[in-house]
Amino acid sequence: MIGVGLNIAFVVVEVMFGLAAKSLALLTDAGHNLSDVLGLMLAWGAAALATRSPSLRRTYGYSRATILASLGSGLLLLAAVGAIAWEAIGRLLEPAEPAGLTIMLVAAIGVVINTATAMLFLRGKDRDLNIRGAYLHMAADAAVSLGVVVSGALILWLGWNWLDALVSLVIGGVIFWSTWGLLRESLNLAVDAVPPGIDPLQVRSFLASLPGVTDLHDLHIWAMSTTDTALTAHLVMAPLPDTDRFLNEVSQQLLARFGIDHATIQLERGETGLACPQAGCAH
């Protein structure tokens, strides 16, 4: 809520002074900050949805909304990059006369606001893709605003009006670079890829090495949200454990070693003539 409020206020300031100063760099940065506000609101709404309890129809609840929000935020930023590049190329061909001092002052405010907003997400960026996305966007914004300060100084000092449009192109490149990794990771999670940071071969090796396990098949690892990971696997054992202690210990080890917090293990005897239909699965 604090991050959204700060950035909405700054977007209004940038648009007002960007129009007054005829600065495409300020207007470009305002558009980028607005897309970040929308991304923050998406993440905020998705986080709220993820707290809702599962239902009869939605047995996993709304946890996946956090993944969809990250994906939507990335797509939104890519669209912004295209608009920025189009307008900047036009300004390179017909440079305006931006007010360098105004650009510097407004962008300097942006450095402070974006840095402060990024710090709000610093603690949780390593455990949640949504939070990491917000942190990366705000940190990139701070760097971009610093670049706008430099361009304003050069415009004021040297009169290089074309530099305003060039900085806008650089801003677009920074946005694209900072967004691409987020978009790729979000898309992977959306199609049930193994979450980054988990080596499926190590998980397979761990399960296959468990005492009494003679075979392993139908192993799946996927993200239920940006913070929760699920696993299903069929383990062939003979004889089967006579208590639930084995399953309990396996679940605890999967959580401790790999961060997999929703494991479902199917135990089979591997009896002749009663082969599991998924026994031939290579994954």
KOLKOLTI-747820 format. One record per residue (C-alpha): residue number from 1; x, y, z negated; residue in one letter. Coordinates in Angstrom, 3 decimals. Example, Ala and Ser with C-alpha at 12.3 -4.5 7.8 and 13.67 -1.06 7.14 Angstrom:
% residues 2
+-----+----------+----------+----------+----+
:   i :       px :       py :       pz : aa :
+-----+----------+----------+----------+----+
:   1 :   12.300 :   -4.500 :   -7.800 :  a :
:   2 :   13.670 :   -1.060 :   -7.140 :  s :
+-----+----------+----------+----------+----+
***
This chain:
% residues 283
+-----+----------+----------+----------+----+
:   i :       px :       py :       pz : aa :
+-----+----------+----------+----------+----+
:   1 :    0.000 :    0.000 :    0.000 :  m :
:   2 :    2.861 :    2.385 :   -0.833 :  i :
:   3 :    4.665 :    1.508 :    2.393 :  g :
:   4 :    1.539 :    2.072 :    4.501 :  v :
:   5 :    0.767 :    5.380 :    2.786 :  g :
:   6 :    4.285 :    6.778 :    3.185 :  l :
:   7 :    4.498 :    5.852 :    6.853 :  n :
:   8 :    1.039 :    7.156 :    7.793 :  i :
:   9 :    1.942 :   10.522 :    6.272 :  a :
:  10 :    5.245 :   10.544 :    8.135 :  f :
:  11 :    3.569 :    9.630 :   11.460 :  v :
:  12 :    1.302 :   12.680 :   11.126 :  v :
:  13 :    4.312 :   14.921 :   10.409 :  v :
:  14 :    6.294 :   13.508 :   13.357 :  e :
:  15 :    3.425 :   13.962 :   15.831 :  v :
:  16 :    2.800 :   17.557 :   14.739 :  m :
:  17 :    6.433 :   18.619 :   14.916 :  f :
:  18 :    7.185 :   16.445 :   17.951 :  g :
:  19 :    4.511 :   18.274 :   19.956 :  l :
:  20 :    5.645 :   21.640 :   18.643 :  a :
:  21 :    9.305 :   20.922 :   19.418 :  a :
:  22 :    8.568 :   19.147 :   22.736 :  k :
:  23 :   10.653 :   16.228 :   21.467 :  s :
:  24 :   10.040 :   12.831 :   23.033 :  l :
:  25 :   12.402 :   11.289 :   20.477 :  a :
:  26 :   10.147 :   12.415 :   17.620 :  l :
:  27 :    6.967 :   11.334 :   19.421 :  l :
:  28 :    8.581 :    8.005 :   20.288 :  t :
:  29 :    9.597 :    7.439 :   16.693 :  d :
:  30 :    6.073 :    8.396 :   15.583 :  a :
:  31 :    4.613 :    5.754 :   17.896 :  g :
:  32 :    7.048 :    3.188 :   16.564 :  h :
:  33 :    6.190 :    4.097 :   12.975 :  n :
:  34 :    2.488 :    3.830 :   13.780 :  l :
:  35 :    2.991 :    0.327 :   15.152 :  s :
:  36 :    4.896 :   -0.498 :   11.966 :  d :
:  37 :    1.951 :    0.762 :    9.915 :  v :
:  38 :   -0.357 :   -1.537 :   11.892 :  l :
:  39 :    2.116 :   -4.390 :   11.355 :  g :
:  40 :    2.231 :   -3.702 :    7.617 :  l :
:  41 :   -1.575 :   -3.660 :    7.494 :  m :
:  42 :   -1.699 :   -6.956 :    9.390 :  l :
:  43 :    0.737 :   -8.517 :    6.938 :  a :
:  44 :   -1.171 :   -7.049 :    4.010 :  w :
:  45 :   -4.494 :   -8.431 :    5.237 :  g :
:  46 :   -2.979 :  -11.816 :    6.032 :  a :
:  47 :   -1.404 :  -12.040 :    2.573 :  a :
:  48 :   -4.810 :  -11.305 :    1.042 :  a :
:  49 :   -6.463 :  -13.979 :    3.219 :  l :
:  50 :   -3.807 :  -16.511 :    2.241 :  a :
:  51 :   -4.907 :  -16.272 :   -1.392 :  t :
:  52 :   -8.412 :  -17.492 :   -0.588 :  r :
:  53 :   -9.220 :  -21.044 :   -1.645 :  s :
:  54 :   -9.613 :  -23.835 :    0.939 :  p :
:  55 :  -13.121 :  -24.681 :    2.077 :  s :
:  56 :  -14.856 :  -27.728 :    3.528 :  l :
:  57 :  -14.126 :  -26.530 :    7.062 :  r :
:  58 :  -10.789 :  -24.807 :    6.426 :  r :
:  59 :   -9.079 :  -27.442 :    4.339 :  t :
:  60 :   -5.754 :  -25.556 :    4.338 :  y :
:  61 :   -7.442 :  -22.236 :    3.565 :  g :
:  62 :   -6.242 :  -19.164 :    5.453 :  y :
:  63 :   -2.499 :  -19.589 :    4.866 :  s :
:  64 :   -1.698 :  -19.601 :    8.589 :  r :
:  65 :   -3.003 :  -16.033 :    8.843 :  a :
:  66 :    0.426 :  -14.882 :    7.641 :  t :
:  67 :    2.056 :  -16.538 :   10.670 :  i :
:  68 :   -0.487 :  -15.050 :   13.072 :  l :
:  69 :    0.038 :  -11.614 :   11.523 :  a :
:  70 :    3.803 :  -11.834 :   12.075 :  s :
:  71 :    3.227 :  -12.906 :   15.678 :  l :
:  72 :    0.748 :  -10.082 :   16.261 :  g :
:  73 :    3.154 :   -7.543 :   14.788 :  s :
:  74 :    5.924 :   -8.696 :   17.110 :  g :
:  75 :    3.690 :   -8.479 :   20.197 :  l :
:  76 :    2.532 :   -5.022 :   19.147 :  l :
:  77 :    6.118 :   -3.803 :   18.911 :  l :
:  78 :    7.025 :   -5.222 :   22.317 :  l :
:  79 :    4.123 :   -3.290 :   23.851 :  a :
:  80 :    5.418 :   -0.149 :   22.137 :  a :
:  81 :    8.870 :   -0.719 :   23.643 :  v :
:  82 :    7.384 :   -0.765 :   27.154 :  g :
:  83 :    5.504 :    2.497 :   26.593 :  a :
:  84 :    8.612 :    4.139 :   25.136 :  i :
:  85 :   10.803 :    3.109 :   28.072 :  a :
:  86 :    8.256 :    4.329 :   30.640 :  w :
:  87 :    7.942 :    7.784 :   29.075 :  e :
:  88 :   11.675 :    8.136 :   28.448 :  a :
:  89 :   12.568 :    7.416 :   32.078 :  i :
:  90 :   10.105 :   10.118 :   33.145 :  g :
:  91 :   11.729 :   12.597 :   30.744 :  r :
:  92 :   15.206 :   11.722 :   32.053 :  l :
:  93 :   14.069 :   12.737 :   35.532 :  l :
:  94 :   12.458 :   15.953 :   34.230 :  e :
:  95 :   14.085 :   16.914 :   30.915 :  p :
:  96 :   12.139 :   19.176 :   28.539 :  a :
:  97 :   13.689 :   21.664 :   26.144 :  e :
:  98 :   13.296 :   20.134 :   22.673 :  p :
:  99 :   14.003 :   22.131 :   19.515 :  a :
: 100 :   17.109 :   20.519 :   18.058 :  g :
: 101 :   16.801 :   21.925 :   14.526 :  l :
: 102 :   13.201 :   20.711 :   14.141 :  t :
: 103 :   14.183 :   17.268 :   15.402 :  i :
: 104 :   16.991 :   17.069 :   12.855 :  m :
: 105 :   14.872 :   18.128 :    9.880 :  l :
: 106 :   11.921 :   15.836 :   10.628 :  v :
: 107 :   14.133 :   12.861 :   11.439 :  a :
: 108 :   16.086 :   13.419 :    8.219 :  a :
: 109 :   12.808 :   13.080 :    6.297 :  i :
: 110 :   12.290 :    9.835 :    8.219 :  g :
: 111 :   15.644 :    8.474 :    7.075 :  v :
: 112 :   14.607 :    8.968 :    3.446 :  v :
: 113 :   11.071 :    7.570 :    3.847 :  i :
: 114 :   12.072 :    4.542 :    5.910 :  n :
: 115 :   14.961 :    3.681 :    3.587 :  t :
: 116 :   12.684 :    3.939 :    0.547 :  a :
: 117 :   10.049 :    1.764 :    2.260 :  t :
: 118 :   12.644 :   -0.844 :    3.244 :  a :
: 119 :   13.789 :   -1.068 :   -0.367 :  m :
: 120 :   10.224 :   -2.007 :   -1.378 :  l :
: 121 :   10.591 :   -5.243 :    0.612 :  f :
: 122 :   14.215 :   -5.997 :   -0.237 :  l :
: 123 :   13.590 :   -8.560 :   -2.986 :  r :
: 124 :   11.186 :  -10.785 :   -1.047 :  g :
: 125 :   12.751 :  -10.674 :    2.424 :  k :
: 126 :   14.572 :  -14.011 :    2.067 :  d :
: 127 :   11.519 :  -16.089 :    1.156 :  r :
: 128 :    8.697 :  -14.739 :    3.336 :  d :
: 129 :    8.702 :  -14.067 :    7.092 :  l :
: 130 :    6.056 :  -11.362 :    6.667 :  n :
: 131 :    8.140 :   -9.501 :    4.106 :  i :
: 132 :   11.315 :   -9.979 :    6.119 :  r :
: 133 :    9.574 :   -8.570 :    9.188 :  g :
: 134 :    8.481 :   -5.492 :    7.239 :  a :
: 135 :   11.987 :   -5.046 :    5.819 :  y :
: 136 :   13.670 :   -5.335 :    9.219 :  l :
: 137 :   11.274 :   -2.861 :   10.802 :  h :
: 138 :   11.773 :   -0.294 :    8.048 :  m :
: 139 :   15.565 :   -0.739 :    7.994 :  a :
: 140 :   15.681 :   -0.340 :   11.781 :  a :
: 141 :   13.473 :    2.746 :   11.503 :  d :
: 142 :   15.920 :    4.306 :    9.056 :  a :
: 143 :   18.780 :    3.703 :   11.488 :  a :
: 144 :   16.729 :    5.031 :   14.395 :  v :
: 145 :   15.801 :    8.187 :   12.478 :  s :
: 146 :   19.482 :    8.705 :   11.707 :  l :
: 147 :   20.173 :    8.466 :   15.439 :  g :
: 148 :   17.520 :   11.101 :   16.117 :  v :
: 149 :   19.232 :   13.403 :   13.601 :  v :
: 150 :   22.474 :   13.020 :   15.555 :  v :
: 151 :   20.750 :   13.695 :   18.884 :  s :
: 152 :   19.104 :   16.814 :   17.435 :  g :
: 153 :   22.490 :   18.087 :   16.333 :  a :
: 154 :   24.011 :   17.506 :   19.779 :  l :
: 155 :   21.053 :   19.186 :   21.501 :  i :
: 156 :   21.434 :   22.191 :   19.200 :  l :
: 157 :   25.203 :   22.333 :   19.595 :  w :
: 158 :   25.759 :   21.404 :   23.261 :  l :
: 159 :   22.349 :   22.033 :   24.827 :  g :
: 160 :   22.101 :   18.500 :   26.214 :  w :
: 161 :   18.311 :   18.364 :   26.593 :  n :
: 162 :   18.460 :   15.059 :   28.482 :  w :
: 163 :   19.861 :   13.445 :   25.326 :  l :
: 164 :   16.366 :   13.445 :   23.769 :  d :
: 165 :   15.089 :   10.996 :   26.409 :  a :
: 166 :   18.278 :    8.921 :   26.249 :  l :
: 167 :   17.920 :    8.523 :   22.477 :  v :
: 168 :   14.325 :    7.383 :   23.076 :  s :
: 169 :   15.622 :    4.608 :   25.335 :  l :
: 170 :   18.152 :    3.612 :   22.673 :  v :
: 171 :   15.333 :    3.582 :   20.093 :  i :
: 172 :   13.364 :    1.258 :   22.366 :  g :
: 173 :   16.374 :   -1.045 :   22.627 :  g :
: 174 :   16.806 :   -1.134 :   18.855 :  v :
: 175 :   13.121 :   -1.931 :   18.384 :  i :
: 176 :   13.316 :   -4.740 :   20.945 :  f :
: 177 :   16.435 :   -6.205 :   19.332 :  w :
: 178 :   14.986 :   -6.113 :   15.820 :  s :
: 179 :   11.646 :   -7.535 :   16.988 :  t :
: 180 :   12.819 :  -10.392 :   19.192 :  w :
: 181 :   14.001 :  -12.647 :   16.361 :  g :
: 182 :   10.799 :  -12.058 :   14.392 :  l :
: 183 :    8.645 :  -12.791 :   17.453 :  l :
: 184 :   10.557 :  -15.960 :   18.327 :  r :
: 185 :   10.378 :  -17.291 :   14.771 :  e :
: 186 :    6.680 :  -16.441 :   14.451 :  s :
: 187 :    5.906 :  -18.168 :   17.749 :  l :
: 188 :    7.813 :  -21.276 :   16.637 :  n :
: 189 :    5.841 :  -21.437 :   13.401 :  l :
: 190 :    2.572 :  -20.850 :   15.265 :  a :
: 191 :    3.166 :  -23.975 :   17.390 :  v :
: 192 :    4.128 :  -26.085 :   14.342 :  d :
: 193 :    7.879 :  -26.135 :   14.904 :  a :
: 194 :   10.121 :  -27.091 :   11.988 :  v :
: 195 :   10.669 :  -23.884 :    9.967 :  p :
: 196 :   14.141 :  -22.301 :   10.175 :  p :
: 197 :   16.423 :  -23.292 :    7.353 :  g :
: 198 :   15.202 :  -26.907 :    7.359 :  i :
: 199 :   17.274 :  -29.495 :    9.236 :  d :
: 200 :   14.881 :  -32.286 :   10.296 :  p :
: 201 :   17.787 :  -34.703 :   10.695 :  l :
: 202 :   18.800 :  -34.159 :    7.079 :  q :
: 203 :   15.210 :  -34.691 :    5.951 :  v :
: 204 :   15.027 :  -37.911 :    7.964 :  r :
: 205 :   18.350 :  -39.096 :    6.569 :  s :
: 206 :   17.215 :  -38.379 :    3.005 :  f :
: 207 :   13.941 :  -40.280 :    3.396 :  l :
: 208 :   15.618 :  -43.229 :    5.143 :  a :
: 209 :   18.189 :  -43.504 :    2.346 :  s :
: 210 :   15.616 :  -43.829 :   -0.436 :  l :
: 211 :   15.856 :  -47.102 :   -2.406 :  p :
: 212 :   13.643 :  -49.792 :   -0.903 :  g :
: 213 :   12.936 :  -47.961 :    2.386 :  v :
: 214 :   13.608 :  -50.219 :    5.388 :  t :
: 215 :   12.115 :  -48.038 :    8.134 :  d :
: 216 :   10.757 :  -44.530 :    8.734 :  l :
: 217 :    8.422 :  -43.197 :   11.419 :  h :
: 218 :    5.850 :  -40.513 :   12.248 :  d :
: 219 :    7.790 :  -37.758 :   10.488 :  l :
: 220 :    6.336 :  -34.262 :   10.888 :  h :
: 221 :    7.475 :  -30.998 :    9.313 :  i :
: 222 :    5.624 :  -27.737 :    9.876 :  w :
: 223 :    4.775 :  -24.392 :    8.270 :  a :
: 224 :    1.351 :  -23.918 :    6.721 :  m :
: 225 :    2.193 :  -20.235 :    6.147 :  s :
: 226 :    5.270 :  -18.018 :    6.092 :  t :
: 227 :    6.091 :  -19.385 :    2.623 :  t :
: 228 :    4.629 :  -22.927 :    2.497 :  d :
: 229 :    5.984 :  -25.977 :    4.338 :  t :
: 230 :    4.258 :  -29.321 :    4.828 :  a :
: 231 :    5.572 :  -32.791 :    5.640 :  l :
: 232 :    4.013 :  -36.119 :    6.526 :  t :
: 233 :    5.903 :  -39.383 :    6.963 :  a :
: 234 :    5.354 :  -43.138 :    6.999 :  h :
: 235 :    7.837 :  -45.145 :    4.935 :  l :
: 236 :    8.120 :  -48.920 :    5.302 :  v :
: 237 :    8.976 :  -50.615 :    1.996 :  m :
: 238 :    8.967 :  -54.189 :    0.781 :  a :
: 239 :    7.907 :  -54.566 :   -1.889 :  p :
: 240 :    5.817 :  -51.448 :   -2.468 :  l :
: 241 :    6.316 :  -49.508 :   -5.718 :  p :
: 242 :    3.881 :  -50.573 :   -8.433 :  d :
: 243 :    3.520 :  -47.027 :   -9.856 :  t :
: 244 :    3.268 :  -43.464 :   -8.525 :  d :
: 245 :    6.682 :  -42.528 :   -9.924 :  r :
: 246 :    8.392 :  -43.102 :   -6.548 :  f :
: 247 :    6.055 :  -40.706 :   -4.710 :  l :
: 248 :    6.365 :  -38.127 :   -7.465 :  n :
: 249 :   10.156 :  -38.204 :   -7.343 :  e :
: 250 :   10.228 :  -37.999 :   -3.537 :  v :
: 251 :    7.972 :  -34.934 :   -3.591 :  s :
: 252 :   10.158 :  -33.245 :   -6.208 :  q :
: 253 :   13.320 :  -33.960 :   -4.217 :  q :
: 254 :   11.790 :  -32.631 :   -0.980 :  l :
: 255 :   10.908 :  -29.410 :   -2.766 :  l :
: 256 :   14.270 :  -29.029 :   -4.488 :  a :
: 257 :   16.426 :  -29.908 :   -1.465 :  r :
: 258 :   14.459 :  -28.524 :    1.471 :  f :
: 259 :   11.754 :  -26.230 :    0.075 :  g :
: 260 :    9.009 :  -28.560 :    1.334 :  i :
: 261 :    6.169 :  -28.070 :   -1.124 :  d :
: 262 :    3.307 :  -30.019 :    0.487 :  h :
: 263 :    4.460 :  -33.589 :    1.190 :  a :
: 264 :    2.190 :  -36.481 :    2.143 :  t :
: 265 :    3.872 :  -39.894 :    2.230 :  i :
: 266 :    2.237 :  -43.033 :    3.576 :  q :
: 267 :    3.741 :  -46.307 :    2.313 :  l :
: 268 :    3.555 :  -49.453 :    4.453 :  e :
: 269 :    4.709 :  -53.040 :    4.048 :  r :
: 270 :    5.466 :  -53.494 :    7.746 :  g :
: 271 :    3.610 :  -56.793 :    7.918 :  e :
: 272 :    3.784 :  -58.776 :   11.155 :  t :
: 273 :    0.703 :  -58.291 :   13.321 :  g :
: 274 :   -0.390 :  -55.202 :   11.389 :  l :
: 275 :    2.017 :  -52.641 :   12.844 :  a :
: 276 :    1.228 :  -48.969 :   12.238 :  c :
: 277 :   -0.207 :  -47.285 :   15.399 :  p :
: 278 :    2.364 :  -44.497 :   14.939 :  q :
: 279 :    5.296 :  -46.875 :   14.427 :  a :
: 280 :    6.583 :  -46.198 :   17.950 :  g :
: 281 :    6.787 :  -42.438 :   17.454 :  c :
: 282 :   10.332 :  -41.178 :   17.912 :  a :
: 283 :    9.839 :  -37.991 :   15.860 :  h :
+-----+----------+----------+----------+----+
***
